[in-house]
Amino acid sequence: MTIEIINPHIERGRIRHALFDFDGTISLVREGWEGVMIPLMVELLMQTPEHESEAELRALVTEFVERLTGKQTIYQMIQLCEEIEKRGGQPLDPLTYKRIYHDRLWERIEGRIAALKSGEVTPEEMMVPGALAMLEAMRARGVVCYLTSGTDEFYVFNEAAALGITSYFARIYGALDDYKCYSKKMVVEHIIDENHLRGSELVAFGDGFVEMENTKAVGGIAVGVASNEANRRGVSEWKRRRLIQAGADIIIPDFREHKRLAAYLFAEE
């Protein structure tokens, strides 16, 4: 059984709106992004006057990158600036570091986007297994869906279009340079307020701490997607632990069992 019920007391059968996180929940286009961000930050910290060993810096960076995963990328860059300053360095603007990171990540994923757009690779090969079928299941039940991401809005729109999933969403939200004007918490609260929802009328699917925590704060149903992005199969134990800590009601490795999951959420079984 790959659907793990953490909280059997959720109010099922009332869902009207659904929020999906993007990277790691639906899209695998950015799989391996940590392998770009962490070495970049270690490299920058190694240039400071009072730095520790490379191994110590890698442990430090890994901790805060993982802790801030799910929030907008800028928050990881703000933390980087603080760490540079602590070690006697003169940090650049966090937005500058974010752009350097995006440039390096683009080198890693450019071929994936090109392959999607040319048809060389199918969208399903670049998505969490069963994600498309889960979106179809939501559409078939008249659920209004939204996409949210800590990745910049421009990239989210571009990558969602390359995957051919834009039409499933009433609205797509991504990070802004003016980062105080956007957060997943704001998105959740906006959906609740605009649609006059009671908590259990909203379900959120995500592989990050933030969307679970924000959804539970308004009484929604939180489905944690503990996806193993590299293998496209099985559970990431690290994600699973974090998602449960954040209040996830249900844990899944992916959407392969979308029929059973939808039947459970909509109290059809």
C-alpha positions as CSV (number, residue, x, y, z in Angstrom):
1,M,0.0,0.0,0.0
2,T,1.5,3.3,-1.0
3,I,-1.1,5.6,0.4
4,E,-0.2,6.2,4.1
5,I,-2.9,7.6,6.2
6,I,-1.4,9.7,8.9
7,N,-4.6,11.4,10.1
8,P,-7.7,9.3,9.6
9,H,-9.9,12.0,11.0
10,I,-10.0,14.4,8.1
11,E,-13.4,15.4,6.8
12,R,-13.6,13.7,3.4
13,G,-15.9,14.3,0.4
14,R,-16.1,18.1,0.6
15,I,-13.2,19.2,-1.6
16,R,-13.9,22.0,-4.1
17,H,-10.5,23.6,-4.6
18,A,-7.0,22.0,-4.9
19,L,-3.5,23.5,-4.6
20,F,-0.6,21.8,-6.2
21,D,3.0,22.6,-5.6
22,F,5.1,22.4,-8.8
23,D,8.7,21.2,-8.4
24,G,8.9,17.7,-7.0
25,T,5.1,17.4,-6.8
26,I,4.2,17.6,-10.4
27,S,7.4,18.6,-12.3
28,L,10.7,16.8,-12.4
29,V,12.3,19.3,-14.8
30,R,14.4,20.8,-12.0
31,E,15.3,17.4,-10.4
32,G,18.8,17.7,-8.9
33,W,18.6,21.5,-8.3
34,E,20.3,21.0,-4.9
35,G,23.3,19.7,-6.7
36,V,23.6,23.1,-8.3
37,M,22.7,25.4,-5.4
38,I,24.7,23.8,-2.6
39,P,28.1,23.7,-4.5
40,L,27.6,27.3,-5.6
41,M,27.0,28.5,-2.1
42,V,30.0,26.5,-0.7
43,E,32.2,28.0,-3.5
44,L,31.1,31.5,-2.5
45,L,31.6,30.9,1.2
46,M,35.1,29.4,0.5
47,Q,36.0,32.9,-0.8
48,T,35.3,34.6,2.5
49,P,38.2,35.6,4.8
50,E,37.2,33.6,7.8
51,H,35.7,30.4,6.3
52,E,35.7,26.9,7.8
53,S,36.7,23.8,6.0
54,E,34.9,22.9,2.8
55,A,33.2,19.9,4.5
56,E,32.0,22.0,7.4
57,L,30.6,24.6,4.9
58,R,28.9,21.9,2.9
59,A,27.1,20.6,6.1
60,L,26.1,24.2,7.0
61,V,24.7,25.0,3.5
62,T,22.9,21.7,3.1
63,E,21.1,22.3,6.4
64,F,19.8,25.7,5.6
65,V,19.0,24.9,1.9
66,E,16.9,21.9,3.0
67,R,15.3,23.8,5.9
68,L,14.2,26.6,3.5
69,T,13.1,24.3,0.7
70,G,9.5,25.1,-0.4
71,K,9.9,28.8,0.4
72,Q,10.9,31.2,-2.4
73,T,14.5,30.7,-3.6
74,I,15.3,34.3,-2.5
75,Y,15.2,33.1,1.2
76,Q,18.0,30.7,0.6
77,M,20.0,33.5,-1.0
78,I,19.2,35.9,1.9
79,Q,20.6,33.2,4.3
80,L,23.7,32.9,2.0
81,C,24.3,36.6,2.3
82,E,24.1,36.4,6.1
83,E,26.6,33.5,6.2
84,I,29.0,35.5,3.9
85,E,28.8,38.5,6.2
86,K,29.4,36.3,9.3
87,R,32.7,35.2,7.8
88,G,34.0,38.7,7.0
89,G,32.8,38.8,3.4
90,Q,30.9,41.5,1.5
91,P,27.8,39.9,0.1
92,L,26.2,41.1,-3.1
93,D,22.4,41.6,-3.3
94,P,20.4,38.4,-2.8
95,L,18.8,38.8,-6.2
96,T,22.2,38.8,-7.8
97,Y,23.0,35.4,-6.2
98,K,19.6,34.1,-7.2
99,R,20.3,35.1,-10.9
100,I,23.7,33.4,-10.7
101,Y,22.0,30.2,-9.4
102,H,19.4,30.3,-12.1
103,D,22.0,30.7,-14.8
104,R,23.9,27.6,-13.5
105,L,20.7,25.6,-13.1
106,W,19.7,26.5,-16.6
107,E,22.8,24.8,-17.9
108,R,21.6,21.6,-16.2
109,I,18.0,21.8,-17.3
110,E,18.1,23.5,-20.7
111,G,18.3,20.2,-22.5
112,R,15.3,18.9,-20.7
113,I,13.1,21.8,-21.7
114,A,14.3,21.6,-25.3
115,A,13.6,17.9,-25.4
116,L,10.1,18.5,-24.1
117,K,9.4,21.3,-26.6
118,S,10.7,19.2,-29.5
119,G,8.7,16.1,-28.5
120,E,11.8,14.1,-28.0
121,V,10.7,13.5,-24.4
122,T,7.1,13.1,-23.3
123,P,5.7,15.3,-20.5
124,E,5.0,12.1,-18.4
125,E,8.8,11.3,-18.4
126,M,9.4,14.7,-16.8
127,M,6.6,14.5,-14.3
128,V,6.0,12.7,-11.0
129,P,4.3,9.5,-12.1
130,G,0.5,9.7,-12.2
131,A,0.5,13.5,-11.8
132,L,-1.3,14.1,-15.1
133,A,-3.9,11.5,-14.2
134,M,-4.5,13.1,-10.8
135,L,-5.1,16.5,-12.5
136,E,-7.6,14.7,-14.8
137,A,-9.3,13.2,-11.7
138,M,-9.7,16.6,-10.2
139,R,-11.0,18.1,-13.4
140,A,-13.5,15.3,-13.7
141,R,-14.9,16.1,-10.3
142,G,-15.2,19.8,-11.0
143,V,-12.4,20.8,-8.6
144,V,-10.8,24.2,-9.3
145,C,-7.0,23.7,-9.3
146,Y,-4.1,26.1,-8.7
147,L,-0.4,25.8,-9.1
148,T,2.1,27.3,-6.7
149,S,5.9,27.4,-6.6
150,G,8.8,29.0,-4.8
151,T,10.5,29.1,-8.2
152,D,10.2,32.4,-10.1
153,E,6.9,33.0,-11.9
154,F,8.5,33.3,-15.4
155,Y,10.1,29.8,-15.1
156,V,7.0,28.2,-13.6
157,F,4.9,29.4,-16.6
158,N,7.5,28.3,-19.1
159,E,8.0,24.9,-17.6
160,A,4.3,24.3,-17.0
161,A,3.7,25.1,-20.7
162,A,6.5,22.8,-21.8
163,L,4.8,20.0,-19.8
164,G,1.4,20.9,-21.3
165,I,-0.4,21.3,-18.0
166,T,-1.2,25.0,-18.0
167,S,-4.9,24.5,-18.9
168,Y,-5.5,22.5,-15.7
169,F,-5.1,25.5,-13.5
170,A,-7.3,28.5,-12.8
171,R,-4.3,30.4,-11.7
172,I,-0.5,29.8,-11.6
173,Y,1.5,31.4,-8.9
174,G,5.3,31.8,-8.7
175,A,7.9,33.8,-6.9
176,L,8.4,37.5,-7.6
177,D,11.5,39.7,-7.3
178,D,9.6,41.7,-4.8
179,Y,9.4,38.6,-2.6
180,K,7.3,40.2,0.2
181,C,4.4,40.4,-2.3
182,Y,4.2,36.6,-2.7
183,S,4.2,33.6,-0.5
184,K,2.4,30.2,-0.5
185,K,0.7,31.3,2.8
186,M,-0.7,34.3,0.9
187,V,-1.9,32.1,-1.9
188,V,-3.6,29.6,0.5
189,E,-5.3,32.5,2.4
190,H,-6.4,34.1,-0.8
191,I,-8.0,30.9,-2.1
192,I,-9.9,30.4,1.2
193,D,-11.1,34.0,1.4
194,E,-12.0,34.6,-2.3
195,N,-14.0,31.4,-2.5
196,H,-15.5,31.5,1.1
197,L,-14.2,28.0,1.8
198,R,-14.3,25.9,4.9
199,G,-11.0,24.2,5.6
200,S,-11.9,20.7,4.3
201,E,-13.0,22.2,1.0
202,L,-9.4,22.8,0.2
203,V,-6.8,20.1,-0.4
204,A,-3.1,20.8,-1.1
205,F,-0.6,18.4,-2.6
206,G,3.1,19.2,-2.0
207,D,6.6,17.8,-1.3
208,G,7.6,20.7,0.9
209,F,7.1,21.7,4.5
210,V,5.7,25.1,3.7
211,E,2.5,24.1,1.7
212,M,1.7,21.4,4.3
213,E,2.0,23.9,7.2
214,N,0.1,26.7,5.4
215,T,-2.7,24.3,4.5
216,K,-3.1,22.9,8.0
217,A,-3.2,26.4,9.4
218,V,-6.5,27.1,7.6
219,G,-7.9,23.6,8.3
220,G,-7.3,22.2,4.9
221,I,-6.4,18.6,3.9
222,A,-2.6,18.2,3.3
223,V,-1.4,15.4,1.1
224,G,2.4,15.1,1.3
225,V,4.2,13.8,-1.9
226,A,7.4,12.2,-0.6
227,S,8.7,11.7,-4.1
228,N,12.0,10.2,-4.9
229,E,12.8,12.5,-7.8
230,A,15.9,10.9,-9.1
231,N,14.5,7.3,-9.3
232,R,10.8,8.3,-10.1
233,R,9.8,5.5,-7.7
234,G,9.6,4.9,-4.0
235,V,9.6,7.2,-1.0
236,S,12.1,9.8,0.0
237,E,12.4,9.1,3.7
238,W,13.8,12.6,4.3
239,K,10.8,14.2,2.6
240,R,8.4,11.8,4.4
241,R,9.7,12.8,7.8
242,R,9.6,16.5,7.0
243,L,6.0,16.3,5.6
244,I,4.7,14.5,8.7
245,Q,6.4,17.1,10.9
246,A,4.6,19.8,8.9
247,G,1.2,18.1,9.6
248,A,0.6,16.1,6.4
249,D,-2.7,14.1,6.7
250,I,-1.7,11.6,4.0
251,I,1.7,10.6,2.5
252,I,2.2,9.2,-1.0
253,P,5.3,8.6,-3.0
254,D,3.7,9.7,-6.3
255,F,0.3,9.6,-7.9
256,R,0.4,6.1,-9.4
257,E,-2.5,5.1,-7.2
258,H,-4.5,8.2,-8.2
259,K,-7.8,6.3,-8.5
260,R,-7.6,5.0,-4.9
261,L,-6.4,8.4,-3.6
262,A,-9.2,10.3,-5.3
263,A,-11.8,7.8,-4.1
264,Y,-10.5,8.2,-0.5
265,L,-10.4,12.0,-0.6
266,F,-13.9,12.3,-2.1
267,A,-15.3,9.6,0.1
268,E,-16.3,7.4,-2.8
269,E,-15.2,4.2,-1.3
